[in-house]
Amino acid sequence: MAGRIVAAAQGLGVGMASILLAGALSACSSSPAAGPSAAAVPQKWVDFPSVLADEDALKQTLPDPASMPGWKAHRKQVNQAVSQVSEEDGDDCPGCKLDGNADFEAGTAKASFKITTFTTAAEASSYLATSVKKYGKNASPLSVGMIGNETTAYSGTFGSSTGDLLLMRVGTTVAGVLVTGPSDVPKLQKMAIMLARRIEQTAAGQSANAALDTV
């Protein structure tokens, strides 16, 4: 997992491929982690079975300048995901199809988004659980509302960046948002809701147009 994460950390140095290093989901499930509280997130989420395997569609799913008013866009890319174990770092991603990431900044704050798509929701859930299991050792849990179908969030240092990180499963995808700078859990929540809604829209065959000012 380390290699997949660090790979997207080039550019701004906080890309979401650098974030799926860690954490621990609660024992049974998708409950939010305990920690500093944030506003409730009254949302309904569909656990869709659609496989998002189209590179162009996934690139459109990632946030763009129109969906991030006030933020400057940097890198945005989609690549074929690697499913085999790497000899270099043991990165294993069974069933994964595509990796997409996008980076933004506003002043000293930076935001990175990542989506990894899978063949099934079960494979996505397993990948998320394995990834976050490595991560909670060096970060503090954040309490956030349920976003997507499984959610966990942390505050801490991720690679060379310090900030708030939210990882979630949305149907057959694993997605993450990393926001560096002063901790702002409501901002993290809003970005994650936007990303989850954009994923849902693509899975439903719609144009991904959810934005920070519409969620």
C-alpha angles and dihedrals in degrees: 000000000000094000094049090050099046092046093070093044093083117099104038090012093238103077115153094247083074095058109059089084100108164344139111127259114216113267102263105025161292100353115136115258119257117252141089106002128242134189117291116264107214100192138139117223129196116218093218125193096208115126112225100211102142112105096204092048092049092049089054089048092060114087118272133194091273091057093046106052112191093020127104114228122229128169121001119176145149125207138174108270119236113235101184127086113266117227088216100058109356092246107174125187110166113194095008118146112176139009119208130178139174131186132205138174138197114185107309094341120096129192127194128188128196134183125186116186127211140191093243139017089240091059091048091049092049092049092050093049093048092047099048091044088073095050118057093074093082103029140062119242119245125210110233134160120259109282116181118343099307126020139183130165138188144183118217147082117317112188104312095337130087120207147087123313129194123188123187145166115232109185108298094350136083111214135180142188124201119188118185127197127051112000112265111168096179089055090050091050093050093050091048092049090051092050093047092049091050090052091050091049092053092046089054092052093253131127111269103240106142109132138182091259094049103049 
